[in-house]
Amino acid sequence: MIDKRPFSALGGADHGWLKARHHFSFAGYYDPKRMSWGGLRVWNDDEIAPNSGFPPHPHADMEIITYVRQGAITHQDSLGNQGRTAAGDVQVMSAGTGIRHAEYNLEPETTRIFQIWIEPTKTGGAPSWGAKPFPKGDRSGKFVTLASGFDDDDEALPIRTDARVLGATLKAGETATYPLGADRHGYLVSATGSVEVNGVRLDARDGAAILGEAELTVTALDDAELVLVDAA
């Protein structure tokens, strides 16, 4: 089962400095049919204007993954962590017992991100933050794990949940596969380009909620940049 969720049908808000589209219920957007997908709770498609951003605010008991599509995001938190995560790279914050953070676009251009929230397997634990570059060339033609709750994924950023976040870049005509498993919840978005997922067409920034599919076969109709969540 693949439930296509067109970008044009997503919830959203325009705050001037922030243009947000929500794949799931979030803030002022509520749809009882789109509360979560397995452990995946939030997938926001955000455009942040230059020299603006989210002032300090708290989180607890959530795994928050930020995939930067364009520009860069600058992070500061109550643990003293600071860092700039640029396009193609990923940052992860495990909120644990509680953390305050701010996210700013200090660049001269619009920053575009996917922000993904996944519920942790266990609540509590010390909060943490980390970031890592993932060159697009390293994921050319295949899915690469960016963040993971599985010990075997030792090259990925760690998250405290039964899930993976993966990325791939495909040239037009290329195909990549991923062994999702029929009991897993998949959610796939093409950041750029159109693709077919097990025969279902997705255009740029459409979402696909996937269940009951043992394997995913993704074929790029255009040059495409993909992000996939594999969650319990």
N, C-alpha and C positions, 0 to 999 in steps of 0.2 A: 504494500500500500504506500503510495506516494501522494501526499496532499500538497498540491502546488499552492503557494500563497503569493500572488503577484505583488510586486512592490507598490503598485498603485492602490492596492486594497489594504495596505498596512495602516495601523493607527499612527498618530504622530502629533507633533506640535512644532510651532515656529515661534521661538523666543527672540528672534532678531539675531542675537549672537550665536544661538544654537538652533539648528534645524534637525529635528530628531524624527526617525521612523522606528516604530516598535513592532517587532514580530510577535511579541506577547504582551499581555496586559501590563501596563507600567504607568506610574504617575497618573495623569488625568485620562489615560486611555484604558478602558475596561471592556473586555469581551470575555464572558464566562467560558466560551469555547476555546479561548487561547490564553490559558493561565500558565501553562507549562507544557513541557514535552519530556516525559520521564523526569530525570534530575535537572534538566535544562529549564531555568526559570526566566531568563531575560536574554534577548538578543536585540540590542539597539544599534541602529545605523545612524550615526551622529556626524553632522558637519558643524565644526566649531570655527567661528570667525577669528581672524588674526587678533592677537593681543587680547584674548578673552579666555574664559574657561570656567570650570567648576570651583568655587571657593571651598575652604575646608568644611567637610561634612563627615558624619560617622557611618561606619558599617560594622556588622557583626555576623558571624556564622554564614559566610558566603564566599565562594571561590569566584573571583572577578578577573576575567581575562580580557585584555585589551589588545586588539589586532589593529595596527596602524596601516591604513590604506594609502594615505597621502599626507605629506607634511610631517609633523612630529608632535608628540605630547610630552609635557614636562610634569613630572610627578614629585610631590612633597608629602610626607606623612608624619604622624606623631611619634614614630620610632626614630626619626631623624634621617630616613632614607630620602635621597633626591636622585633623579635620573631623567634623561631625555631619551625617549623611544621613538625612533624614526620609521618611515614607511617601510613595510615589509617585516618589521620586527614586532616582538610580542612582549608584553609585561603581564605579570600575574600578581595579584594580591590575595592572600588568604586572610580573611578578616578575623577569623577566630573569635576570641573573647571580646574583641573590639579594637578599632583603629579609626583615626581621623586622617583623611587625606584630601589633597587638592590636585586637580588636573588642569593644566593651562596649555593653551596654544600660544606660545611665544614667538611663533614664526610669522613671516610677512605674508603668508598665504593661508588659505583655508586648510584646516586639518580634517581629515575624514577617517573615522575609526568604526570598527565593530566592537561594541562592548558586550561581553557574554558573561552571564552569571549562572553558575551551576551550584546546586545545593551540596554541601559537604556530606560525606558519609557519616561523620560524627560531629557534633557541635563542640564548641570550646576549642582549647588549644591556643598557643601563643600566636599572635598575628605575625605575618611576614610579607615581604615584597621582593620581587626579583624581575629582571628583564634580560632578554637575550636576542642577538641578531639571528635572523634566519634568511640567509641570502636566497633570492628567488631562483637563482641558478641551481641551487642544491635540491630544489623540489620540482625541477623541470621534468614533466612527464610522469610524475608519481606523487602519491601522498606521503608527506613527512609529518611526524608527530611533533607538534609545537609545545603542547602542555599535556601532562598525563598524570593520572593517579596510580599507574602501574609501575612497579619497580623495574621491569625489563626495559622500559623506555628511558634509559639513563641519559640520553642526549636532550631530552625535553625538559621544559620547566615543570617543576612538581606542583601538583594540585592535590587536595585532600578529598578526593571523590572518585567514584567508580566511573571514570569518563576519560576520554581523550579529546583534544582539539587538534585538528590536522589541517595542513595547507597543501595546495598543489598549484602549479602553473602549467597550463597546457597550450601548445600551439594549435591553431585551427586544424582539425582532422585527427589530432592525437586522442588517445583513449587511456584512461587510468582506471584501475579497479581497487576496491577496498572490501575486505571480508567483514562486513558489518555484523552479521549474525541475526537470525530471524527474531530473536527475543530482545534485541537492542533498539533503542530509540536514536535514530539518526536525524540530524538537521543540517541541511547543506544550503549555502548561499554562494552564488558566483559574484564576487566583488566587481569583476569586469567580464564582459563577454557572455555569449549565449552558449548553453551546453544542453545535452540530453542526458538524463539520469535514468537508466533502465527504460529508455524510450520516451520519457516525459521531458518536454522542453522547458528549460528555465532561461529567462532573459536576465540581464544584469540586475542584481540586487533583489530578485525574486527569492523566496524561501521555499524549501521542500521539507516537509515533515514526513519522515520515513519510518515505517514499522513493518515487520514481517518479511523483510528482504534480506536473504542470507548474504548476498554480495551486491555491491554497487558497481556498475559500469558507467563511467562518465566519459562522454565524447564531446570534445570542444567543437562547436560550430564556428566560433571565432577564437582568437587568442583569448584565454580566460585565466582568471585568478580565483581559486576556490578556497573556501573555508568550510570545514565539516566538523560537527560535534557528534561523537559516538558516546551515548550516555545510557546508563541503566534505566 
